[in-house]
Amino acid sequence: MKTVQSYLRNADKVSLLGQLAYDMLGDRIHLLELKNKSIEDIQIAYKDSMSEFIDHLLTIDAIPAENMVLYLSEATAFDKQMNNEYVSLHLVDLNEINENIYASSYAFEMTDWGKALGYLVADNELTQKRIIELLTLFLREISFFGTDPEKHKIRVEKLHADLERSIKEIKEGKTGKTYSAEEVFGKSDFPIDETHRMLEIEMKKAEYKYDRYSCWHERSIILKNIGKTAPTFEEAEKIENKTCNK
C-alpha cells in the first residue's frame, strides 16, 4: 500500500479540482454566503484555492503510518440522502480491525497534515477505481478548518482547548440543560399508523444490515491483502451481537 501523498502527487490534478468544485456546489451554506457571486466565479476561486493547497501539501514531509489505512465503501443511506455522496471515506487501524472487524473508524480533520498525508490507501478494487473521489473526500476533511497553515493551526488549537474545557466542566458537573430529540426537532407532522411504523422499522433494519455488510466487505479485503484471516460476515455478526448483549 502507498501513502495518500503518493496518490496525491500522481493524481490527475484537473480531474481532482473538477471533482472538488463539483462537490462544493453541495455546500448550500457556503453558496448562500457567496450569493452575490456567480457559480462560475465561485468554482474558479475555489479551484485556485485548492490548487495552491494541494501544491503546499506536496511540499510537506509525510509521516509514514504503519497501521492507519484509508478506504472507500458504498455510502450509507444517510450519506446518500443528506450529503449527496455515493461513497464514504474511512480511516481504520489495521491492528484494531484485525481484532474486531467492526472497530470504529477515525475522523482526521484535526490531524496534523504531515501525519494525515502518511496514511496508507487500501488496494481494494472500489478504492482504487475511485481514487479521485478518495482524494476529494480526503482534501475536504483535512481542509475543514481552512487551507492556510497558520490559520488552520490556530483554529485546531482553539478547538482542542474548547474540548478540554468542556470535558473539565462535565467532570465537575457544570454541564447545562440537555434536550430531547423531540424538543429540538419537534414531533413528526405526518400521521403514522402501526403498519407504516413497522415497515419503517424493517426498512431501517435492512439499511443498517446492508451498511454493516459494506463495512465488513471492504475491511475483510484489506485484512486478506495483508495476509490476515477475516471472519465471514455471519461470524462477524455473531461476535458483535455477543459483545453487545454482554
C-alpha positions as CSV (number, residue, x, y, z in Angstrom):
1,M,0.0,0.0,0.0
2,K,1.1,3.5,-0.8
3,T,0.6,6.8,1.1
4,V,-2.2,9.2,0.3
5,Q,0.5,11.8,-0.5
6,S,1.9,9.5,-3.2
7,Y,-1.5,9.2,-4.8
8,L,-2.0,12.9,-4.5
9,R,1.4,13.6,-6.2
10,N,0.4,11.3,-9.2
11,A,-3.2,12.3,-9.5
12,D,-4.8,14.0,-12.5
13,K,-5.0,17.5,-11.0
14,V,-7.5,18.8,-13.5
15,S,-9.9,15.9,-12.7
16,L,-9.3,16.3,-8.9
17,L,-10.0,20.0,-8.9
18,G,-13.1,19.4,-11.1
19,Q,-14.4,16.9,-8.6
20,L,-13.7,19.2,-5.7
21,A,-15.5,22.1,-7.4
22,Y,-18.5,19.9,-8.2
23,D,-18.8,18.6,-4.7
24,M,-18.5,22.2,-3.3
25,L,-21.8,23.0,-5.0
26,G,-23.5,20.7,-2.5
27,D,-22.4,23.1,0.3
28,R,-25.6,25.2,0.4
29,I,-24.4,27.3,3.3
30,H,-21.2,28.2,1.5
31,L,-23.1,29.1,-1.6
32,L,-25.5,31.4,0.4
33,E,-22.6,33.2,1.9
34,L,-21.4,34.0,-1.7
35,K,-24.8,34.7,-3.1
36,N,-23.7,37.9,-4.9
37,K,-21.2,35.9,-7.0
38,S,-21.9,33.6,-10.0
39,I,-21.4,29.9,-9.7
40,E,-18.7,30.1,-12.3
41,D,-16.7,32.7,-10.3
42,I,-17.2,30.7,-7.1
43,Q,-15.8,27.5,-8.7
44,I,-12.9,29.3,-10.3
45,A,-11.9,30.8,-7.0
46,Y,-12.3,27.5,-5.2
47,K,-10.2,25.6,-7.7
48,D,-7.4,28.2,-7.4
49,S,-7.5,28.0,-3.6
50,M,-7.5,24.2,-3.6
51,S,-4.8,24.0,-6.3
52,E,-2.5,26.1,-4.0
53,F,-3.4,23.9,-1.1
54,I,-2.5,20.7,-3.0
55,D,0.8,22.3,-4.0
56,H,1.5,23.1,-0.4
57,L,0.6,19.5,0.8
58,L,3.1,18.1,-1.7
59,T,5.9,20.1,-0.1
60,I,5.2,18.6,3.4
61,D,7.2,15.7,4.7
62,A,4.6,12.9,5.1
63,I,4.9,10.9,8.3
64,P,4.5,7.2,7.2
65,A,1.8,5.3,9.0
66,E,2.3,1.6,9.5
67,N,-1.3,0.7,10.5
68,M,-3.6,3.6,9.6
69,V,-5.4,2.9,6.3
70,L,-7.9,4.9,4.2
71,Y,-10.5,3.1,2.2
72,L,-13.8,3.7,0.4
73,S,-17.1,1.9,0.9
74,E,-20.5,2.4,-0.6
75,A,-22.1,5.4,1.2
76,T,-24.8,4.7,3.8
77,A,-28.4,5.6,3.1
78,F,-27.9,8.7,5.4
79,D,-24.9,10.0,3.5
80,K,-26.6,9.4,0.1
81,Q,-29.6,11.4,1.2
82,M,-28.0,14.1,3.4
83,N,-24.5,14.5,1.9
84,N,-25.2,13.6,-1.7
85,E,-22.4,11.0,-1.5
86,Y,-22.2,7.6,-3.2
87,V,-19.0,6.5,-1.5
88,S,-17.8,7.2,2.1
89,L,-14.2,7.6,3.2
90,H,-13.0,5.7,6.3
91,L,-9.8,5.6,8.3
92,V,-9.1,2.5,10.3
93,D,-6.3,1.0,12.4
94,L,-5.2,-2.4,10.9
95,N,-4.4,-3.8,14.4
96,E,-7.9,-2.8,15.6
97,I,-9.9,-4.3,12.7
98,N,-7.8,-7.5,12.9
99,E,-9.1,-7.8,16.5
100,N,-12.6,-6.6,15.7
101,I,-13.6,-6.1,12.1
102,Y,-16.2,-3.6,13.2
103,A,-13.8,-1.4,15.2
104,S,-14.5,2.3,15.0
105,S,-13.3,4.4,12.1
106,Y,-11.4,7.6,12.9
107,A,-12.1,11.3,11.9
108,F,-9.0,13.2,11.0
109,E,-10.0,16.8,10.3
110,M,-8.0,17.9,13.3
111,T,-4.9,15.8,12.5
112,D,-1.6,17.3,11.6
113,W,-1.3,17.4,7.8
114,G,2.0,15.6,7.7
115,K,0.6,12.8,9.7
116,A,-2.6,12.6,7.5
117,L,-0.6,12.5,4.3
118,G,1.3,9.5,5.6
119,Y,-1.9,7.4,5.9
120,L,-1.9,4.3,3.6
121,V,-4.5,3.8,0.9
122,A,-6.1,0.4,0.6
123,D,-5.6,-1.7,-2.5
124,N,-9.3,-2.6,-2.6
125,E,-10.9,-2.5,-6.1
126,L,-13.6,0.1,-5.2
127,T,-11.0,2.4,-3.6
128,Q,-8.5,2.1,-6.5
129,K,-11.2,2.6,-9.2
130,R,-12.4,5.8,-7.4
131,I,-9.2,7.2,-6.2
132,I,-10.1,10.7,-7.3
133,E,-13.2,10.6,-5.0
134,L,-11.0,9.3,-2.2
135,L,-8.6,12.2,-2.6
136,T,-11.5,14.6,-2.9
137,L,-13.0,13.4,0.4
138,F,-9.6,13.4,2.0
139,L,-8.9,17.0,1.0
140,R,-12.3,18.2,2.1
141,E,-11.8,16.6,5.5
142,I,-8.3,18.0,6.2
143,S,-9.3,21.4,5.0
144,F,-12.4,21.6,7.2
145,F,-10.6,24.3,9.4
146,G,-9.2,26.1,6.4
147,T,-6.3,25.7,4.0
148,D,-4.0,28.5,5.3
149,P,-1.4,26.7,7.5
150,E,-1.2,29.3,10.3
151,K,-5.0,29.9,10.5
152,H,-5.6,26.1,10.4
153,K,-3.2,25.6,13.3
154,I,-4.9,28.4,15.4
155,R,-8.4,27.0,14.8
156,V,-7.4,23.5,15.7
157,E,-5.6,24.6,18.8
158,K,-8.7,26.6,19.9
159,L,-11.0,23.7,19.3
160,H,-8.7,21.4,21.4
161,A,-8.8,24.0,24.2
162,D,-12.6,24.2,23.9
163,L,-13.0,20.4,24.1
164,E,-10.7,20.2,27.1
165,R,-12.7,22.9,28.9
166,S,-15.9,21.1,28.1
167,I,-14.6,17.8,29.4
168,K,-13.5,19.5,32.6
169,E,-16.9,21.1,33.0
170,I,-18.6,17.7,32.5
171,K,-16.4,16.1,35.2
172,E,-17.2,19.0,37.5
173,G,-20.9,18.7,36.9
174,K,-21.2,22.1,35.3
175,T,-23.0,20.9,32.2
176,G,-26.1,22.8,31.1
177,K,-29.6,21.6,30.4
178,T,-29.9,18.8,27.8
179,Y,-32.8,18.5,25.4
180,S,-34.6,15.5,23.9
181,A,-34.7,15.0,20.1
182,E,-38.4,15.8,20.1
183,E,-37.7,19.2,21.8
184,V,-35.1,20.0,19.2
185,F,-36.7,18.7,16.0
186,G,-40.3,18.6,17.1
187,K,-42.7,15.7,16.5
188,S,-43.5,14.5,13.0
189,D,-46.3,16.3,11.2
190,F,-47.2,13.1,9.4
191,P,-49.7,10.7,11.0
192,I,-48.1,7.3,11.1
193,D,-50.2,4.2,11.6
194,E,-48.9,0.9,13.0
195,T,-48.3,-0.7,9.6
196,H,-46.4,2.3,8.5
197,R,-44.3,2.3,11.6
198,M,-43.5,-1.4,11.4
199,L,-42.5,-1.2,7.7
200,E,-40.3,1.8,8.5
201,I,-38.6,-0.2,11.3
202,E,-38.0,-3.1,8.9
203,M,-36.6,-0.8,6.2
204,K,-34.1,0.8,8.7
205,K,-33.1,-2.7,9.9
206,A,-32.3,-3.7,6.3
207,E,-30.4,-0.5,5.6
208,Y,-28.4,-1.0,8.8
209,K,-27.5,-4.5,7.9
210,Y,-26.6,-3.6,4.4
211,D,-24.3,-0.8,5.7
212,R,-22.6,-3.3,8.1
213,Y,-22.1,-5.7,5.2
214,S,-20.5,-3.0,3.1
215,C,-18.2,-2.2,6.1
216,W,-17.3,-5.9,6.6
217,H,-16.8,-6.5,2.8
218,E,-14.2,-3.7,2.4
219,R,-12.4,-4.4,5.6
220,S,-12.2,-8.2,5.0
221,I,-10.5,-7.5,1.7
222,I,-8.0,-5.2,3.5
223,L,-7.2,-7.9,6.0
224,K,-6.8,-10.6,3.4
225,N,-4.5,-8.4,1.4
226,I,-2.1,-8.2,4.3
227,G,-2.3,-11.9,5.0
228,K,-4.8,-11.9,7.8
229,T,-7.8,-14.1,8.2
230,A,-11.1,-12.2,8.2
231,P,-14.2,-13.7,9.7
232,T,-17.2,-14.4,7.4
233,F,-20.0,-11.8,7.6
234,E,-22.1,-14.3,9.6
235,E,-19.2,-14.9,12.1
236,A,-18.6,-11.2,12.5
237,E,-22.3,-10.6,13.2
238,K,-22.4,-13.3,15.8
239,I,-19.3,-11.9,17.6
240,E,-20.7,-8.4,17.5
241,N,-24.1,-9.5,18.8
242,K,-22.5,-11.4,21.7
243,T,-20.4,-8.3,22.6
244,C,-23.5,-6.0,22.5
245,N,-25.5,-8.4,24.7
246,K,-22.9,-8.6,27.5
